[in-house]
């Protein structure tokens, strides 16, 4: 759900009629993005075929996971918030604290003592991707270990 909510936030950008496309429905804000992510999690949980599909995908990926309403809502919210957080540093037109206008996170990394460029943000994202791969490998190892001990006992 976390990954899906990360992507669903960009629906706003795909259907934006013009510039600035991050301000059409304000999905790129913590407030509206959290609502959209949580609603997406709730709707997908309530759609039983989708919930069963999630269970099958997690089994295929060797991740011990059983969908629950609260988990999917929170996962959706967290995924949307992560997307808004990263985009706030990357795009000047995102308004993360809407209805307050402006983007203090973008200004912080562009004009403050930190001075992070888009290339550095991309490197940070790639580093987190590799960290996620390591965590996934640990989760698969745990899954296989539990599956092996469950089969013996």
N, C-alpha and C positions, 0 to 999 in steps of 0.2 A: 504494500500500500504506500509505503514511504516513497519508493521510486515512481510509482504511478502519479502520486500527487505532485512530485517534482516536475513532471512533464505536463500535467493538466493545467498548471498555472500559465504556461505559454500559449494556451488556447486564446487568451486575450490578445497576444501579439499576432497570431495567425489571422484573426478576424478583425483586426483594428483597421478602421477606414482611413487613417492618416497618421500624421505625427502629432504629438508624441504617443506612440502606440502602447507604452506602459501605463497610460493614464486613462484608458477608455472605460474599463469597468473596475479599475483599481485592484485587480487580482494580484498585482505586484506590490501589495502592502501587507503588513502583518495582520491587520484586522480582516480585510476581505479575503486574503489568501488563506488564512486560518479557517475561516468559515467555509470557503470553497473546498479546501482539503478535507476538513471534517465531514462536510456533507457528502463528498465523493466517497469517503470511507464508509459512511452510514448506508448510502444507496447501494454500494457494491456488496456490503455485508448482507443487506436485506434481499438482494437478488441471489437466491440460493444457487442457481447454476454458476454464477460468477464465484461465489464463495467456494464451491466444490472445485472449480477450476484452480483457484488459488491454492487449495490443499494439494491438488495433484502436482502443480508446478513446484511447490515447496518439497514434496516428496521426491520429485524428479531431481531437484537441486540438492537433495540430501540435507534439508534444513528442517529441524524439529519445530513445527509451527502449526498451531490450530487456530484458525481465525475466530475472533470474538468481536462483538460490536465495539466495545470500548477500545480494544487494541487497534482496530482498523480506523476508528475515528481519530485516535491520537496519532497513529502512524500517518494518516492523511494530513493532519494539521502540522506535524513535525516536518514532513516532506515539503509542504508548501512554504513553511517558514524558512527552511534551509534554502530553498530556491530564492526566496525574496532576499534573504540575508546575503547570499553570494552575488546576486544581481545588483544589490544596492552598492556594492563596491565597484562593480563592473560598468554599470550604466548610469549616467548622470540624471536621466529623466525618470528613474524609479522614485516613487514617493513611499518609502517603507512605513512611515508613521502617519499615513493618510488617515484622517482628514487634514492633518497638518501638512502643509506643502513643503517642498524642499527635500533634499537628501543629505543629511549631515554625515552619513557613513561615507558617501562618495567624497565629500569635501575633506573629511578626516584623512583619507588615504592619499588624496591628491595635493592638498595644501599644507597638511600638518608635517610634523617631523618625520613621519613614517615614509611618505612618498612611494607608494606601491603602484607599479604600472600594470596594465592589463596582462602583459606577459608574465609578470610575477604571480598575479592572481591565477592564471592558467597553470603555472607550475605548482602552486599550492593545491589546486584542484586535482592535478595529476598525482601528486603525492598522497592525497586522501584516497584517490582511487586505488592506488597500490596498497594502502593500509586496509582498505575494504576487502581487497582480494585476499590479503593475509588473514583477516578476520573470518572471511568466508571459508577459507581452507581449514581454519580451526573449527568452525561450525560443522563442516562436513566430517572432519575427523571425529568429533564428538558424536555426531549422528551415527557414524559407522560403528564406533565403539559401543554405544548404547544398543544398537541393533544387534551386534554380535553377542553382547551379554544377555539381551532379552531372548535371543534364540537358544542360548544355552540353558537358561533358567526357566 
